[in-house]
Amino acid sequence: MNKKNVLIIGYGSIGRRHAEILKKNKIIDKIYIFTSQNCNTFEKISNLSEIKKLDLSLIIICSRTIDHFKHLKYITDNVKNKTILVEKPLFNKIKKINLKNKNKIFTGYNLRLHPVIQFTKKYLKNKKVFFAGIYCHSYLPNWRENQRYHKSNTAIKKYGGGVLLELSHEIDYLQWLFNKIIKINSVSTNRISNLKIDVEDYAVITGKTKKINFLLDLNFFSKIYQRCIIIYGFDFTMKCDLIKNEIFIIKKNKKKIINFKTFQNYTYDLEHKLILSNNTNSLCDFSQGLQIVKIIDKIRKFK
């Protein structure tokens, strides 16, 4: 077995999650962390220039969203033929980057790999769908343990926070299931709760993809959690629940419930395995990640 080395840039909650998951992967030899924080479990590097000396199979960028661009640019300018995973969103706003040196770049929209989403994509093949409602409601103060929510990157505009960027998983799997968004019909987005944040805490967007009409309903002020898709076909309706890990289908007055087994960090673990085995067809590539940033920019400018 050829052991592989990984560099993780950033050691916040998501960087720690990647590191702990990869630590359990038998194919991984060394995990390097680029951070200014204390890091006793893994080998720490203090200067990105050290990447030129390291034999790396995978580089994961988990820094603040506003720092994704500068870190990706440095890597693409200084190393060749590497695989790079940038945590979602790719950037906080549209930026141009010269993708030289034949690096493979992916964006971390790992919810594509959720068994509910995977089943839904297969189920919808050759079926006629006219509308989908996508709902993601949660409560920001409960997102991360041992961290004051109002000091998190999610809560601060200059760091790339807000529901549009933080909950852009929903934009990605909307497009993955129903093709590209081609039109935005309406947008309502603002900060309306009493959370101590300076970013939008909800967004309701309607529009069209190449295949369907859609509604996106996102917020992080709800104490009733839901993350689901309700899909309306010409002869069926289905609810895809990513929290309960189940799908409920009504077709010709017959009801069917399908349950899925998963575990904590399942989609992250699978994401790593697919990248390390070069089986990346179902992952979000650089161009798709950038297109989501363009959609968010369009939503923000909508009048």
C-alpha positions in Angstrom: 0.0 0.0 0.0 1.4 3.4 -1.0 1.0 5.7 1.9 -0.1 9.3 1.2 0.6 12.6 2.9 -1.9 15.4 3.3 -1.6 19.1 4.1 -4.5 20.9 5.8 -4.5 24.7 5.6 -6.4 26.1 8.6 -7.2 24.4 11.9 -10.6 25.7 12.8 -13.6 23.4 13.4 -13.7 22.2 9.8 -9.9 21.7 9.6 -9.9 19.7 12.8 -12.7 17.6 11.4 -10.8 16.8 8.2 -7.7 16.0 10.3 -9.5 13.6 12.7 -11.2 11.8 9.8 -8.0 11.4 7.8 -6.1 10.2 10.9 -8.3 7.0 10.8 -7.6 6.4 7.1 -5.1 3.6 6.8 -3.7 4.9 3.5 -2.6 8.2 5.2 1.0 8.4 6.4 1.5 12.0 7.6 -0.9 14.9 8.1 0.7 18.4 8.1 -1.2 21.4 9.4 -0.6 25.0 8.4 -1.8 27.1 11.3 -0.8 29.7 13.9 -2.7 27.7 16.5 -1.3 25.1 18.8 -1.3 21.7 17.1 0.2 18.8 19.1 -1.4 15.9 17.4 -0.2 16.5 13.9 3.0 17.9 12.3 2.7 21.7 12.1 4.2 23.9 9.4 4.5 27.6 9.9 5.3 28.8 6.4 3.4 27.8 3.2 6.7 27.8 1.3 7.4 24.5 3.0 4.9 22.8 0.6 7.6 22.8 -2.1 9.6 20.3 0.0 6.7 18.1 1.0 5.6 15.0 -0.9 1.8 15.7 -0.8 -1.0 13.7 -2.4 -3.8 16.0 -1.2 -4.0 19.6 0.0 -7.1 20.8 1.8 -7.8 24.5 2.2 -9.9 25.1 5.3 -9.0 28.6 6.1 -11.5 31.5 6.4 -13.5 31.9 3.3 -11.9 35.3 2.6 -8.5 33.6 2.6 -9.3 30.7 0.2 -8.2 32.7 -2.8 -4.8 33.7 -1.6 -4.1 30.2 -0.3 -5.2 28.6 -3.5 -3.3 31.1 -5.7 -0.1 30.4 -3.7 -0.5 26.7 -4.1 -1.3 26.8 -7.8 1.6 29.1 -8.4 4.1 26.9 -6.6 3.2 23.2 -7.0 2.4 21.0 -9.9 0.1 18.0 -10.4 -1.4 18.1 -7.0 -5.0 17.4 -5.9 -6.5 20.3 -4.0 -9.8 20.4 -2.0 -11.1 23.8 -1.1 -13.8 23.8 1.5 -17.0 25.4 0.4 -17.6 28.0 -0.7 -14.8 28.3 -3.1 -14.4 32.1 -2.7 -16.4 34.8 -0.9 -16.8 36.6 -4.2 -15.9 36.2 -7.8 -12.1 36.2 -8.4 -9.9 35.4 -11.3 -7.1 32.8 -10.9 -4.6 31.3 -13.3 -5.0 27.6 -13.1 -1.6 26.6 -14.3 0.6 23.6 -13.3 -2.0 20.9 -13.9 -3.4 20.8 -10.4 -6.8 19.1 -9.9 -9.1 21.4 -7.8 -12.4 20.4 -6.1 -14.8 22.3 -3.9 -16.1 20.7 -0.7 -19.8 20.3 -1.5 -19.8 16.8 0.1 -23.6 16.7 0.6 -23.7 15.4 -3.0 -22.5 12.2 -1.4 -25.2 12.0 1.2 -27.1 8.7 0.5 -30.4 10.5 0.3 -29.1 12.8 -2.4 -27.4 9.9 -4.2 -30.7 7.9 -4.2 -32.7 11.0 -5.4 -30.4 11.6 -8.3 -30.8 8.0 -9.5 -34.5 8.0 -8.8 -35.2 11.1 -10.8 -33.4 9.9 -14.0 -36.0 10.0 -16.8 -38.7 11.3 -14.6 -40.6 14.5 -15.2 -40.3 17.1 -12.4 -41.7 20.6 -12.5 -40.9 22.0 -9.1 -38.7 21.5 -6.1 -38.6 23.3 -2.7 -35.3 23.1 -0.8 -35.3 24.0 2.9 -32.4 24.4 5.3 -33.3 25.8 8.7 -31.1 25.7 11.8 -30.0 27.7 14.8 -26.5 29.3 14.5 -25.7 29.4 18.3 -25.9 25.6 18.3 -23.7 25.0 15.3 -20.4 24.7 17.1 -19.6 23.6 20.6 -17.0 25.6 22.7 -17.3 28.6 20.4 -19.3 31.8 20.8 -21.4 32.0 17.7 -21.1 35.7 17.2 -17.3 35.4 17.0 -17.5 32.6 14.4 -16.6 33.3 10.7 -20.3 32.5 9.9 -21.5 35.5 11.8 -19.0 38.0 10.4 -19.4 39.6 7.0 -15.7 40.4 6.4 -14.8 36.8 7.0 -17.3 35.5 4.4 -20.2 34.7 6.6 -24.0 34.7 6.0 -26.5 32.1 4.9 -25.8 32.5 1.2 -22.2 31.4 1.5 -22.5 29.1 4.5 -25.6 27.3 3.2 -24.5 27.1 -0.4 -24.6 23.3 -0.2 -28.3 23.7 -1.1 -27.4 25.7 -4.3 -24.9 23.0 -5.3 -27.2 20.0 -4.9 -30.1 21.9 -6.5 -27.9 22.2 -9.6 -26.5 18.7 -9.3 -30.0 17.2 -9.2 -31.7 19.6 -11.7 -29.1 21.2 -13.8 -27.8 24.8 -13.8 -29.8 27.7 -12.5 -30.7 29.8 -15.6 -33.0 32.5 -14.0 -33.6 34.1 -10.7 -37.3 35.3 -10.4 -37.3 36.7 -6.8 -35.0 37.3 -3.9 -35.7 38.1 -0.3 -32.6 38.2 2.0 -31.7 40.2 5.1 -30.8 40.1 8.8 -34.1 40.0 10.6 -33.5 38.0 13.8 -32.0 39.1 17.1 -28.8 37.1 16.6 -25.6 39.1 17.2 -24.3 39.0 13.6 -23.7 41.4 10.8 -24.7 39.1 7.9 -27.9 38.0 6.3 -29.6 35.3 8.4 -32.2 34.2 5.9 -32.7 34.0 2.1 -35.7 33.0 0.1 -35.1 32.7 -3.6 -37.2 31.5 -6.5 -36.1 30.8 -10.0 -35.6 28.2 -12.7 -33.0 25.6 -13.6 -32.8 24.1 -17.1 -35.2 21.4 -15.9 -37.5 22.8 -13.1 -38.8 25.8 -11.1 -37.4 26.0 -7.6 -37.7 27.6 -4.2 -34.7 27.9 -1.9 -35.6 28.7 1.7 -32.5 29.2 4.0 -32.0 30.5 7.5 -30.0 30.0 10.7 -32.3 31.4 13.3 -34.8 28.5 13.5 -34.8 26.2 16.6 -36.8 23.7 14.5 -34.2 22.0 12.4 -34.9 20.9 8.9 -32.8 20.1 5.8 -35.0 18.6 3.1 -36.1 18.7 -0.5 -39.7 18.4 -1.6 -39.9 17.4 -5.2 -43.1 17.6 -7.3 -43.2 15.3 -10.4 -46.1 14.9 -12.8 -47.1 11.6 -11.2 -45.4 11.6 -7.9 -44.3 13.7 -4.9 -41.3 13.0 -2.7 -39.7 14.4 0.4 -36.0 13.8 0.8 -35.0 14.4 4.5 -31.2 14.8 5.1 -31.7 14.9 8.9 -33.9 11.8 9.3 -32.0 10.0 6.5 -35.2 9.0 4.8 -37.2 9.5 1.6 -41.0 9.5 1.5 -42.6 9.0 -1.9 -46.3 9.1 -2.9 -47.1 7.8 -6.4 -50.5 6.6 -7.6 -51.9 6.9 -4.1 -49.2 4.5 -2.8 -46.9 5.6 -0.1 -43.3 4.4 0.3 -40.7 5.2 2.9 -37.0 4.4 2.3 -34.5 4.7 5.2 -30.8 5.1 4.8 -28.0 4.2 7.2 -25.2 6.7 7.7 -22.9 7.9 10.4 -21.3 11.1 11.6 -18.9 12.5 9.0 -20.0 9.9 6.4 -19.9 12.3 3.5 -16.5 13.8 4.5 -15.0 10.3 4.9 -16.4 9.3 1.5 -15.2 12.5 -0.1 -11.6 11.8 1.1 -11.7 8.2 -0.2 -13.0 9.2 -3.6 -10.3 11.9 -4.0 -7.5 9.7 -2.8 -8.5 6.9 -5.2 -8.9 9.4 -8.1 -12.6 8.5 -8.4 -13.9 12.1 -8.6 -16.8 12.1 -11.1 -19.4 12.9 -8.5 -17.4 15.7 -6.8 -17.8 19.4 -7.3 -14.9 20.6 -9.5 -13.4 24.0 -9.6 -15.6 25.4 -12.4 -18.8 24.2 -10.7 -17.6 25.8 -7.4 -16.9 29.1 -9.1 -20.3 29.0 -10.8 -21.9 28.8 -7.4 -20.0 32.0 -6.3 -21.3 33.7 -9.5 -24.9 32.7 -8.6 -24.5 34.1 -5.1 -23.2 37.3 -6.5 -26.2 37.5 -8.9 -28.6 36.9 -5.9 -26.9 39.7 -3.9 -27.3 42.1 -6.9 -30.9 41.1 -7.7 -33.4 43.9 -7.8 
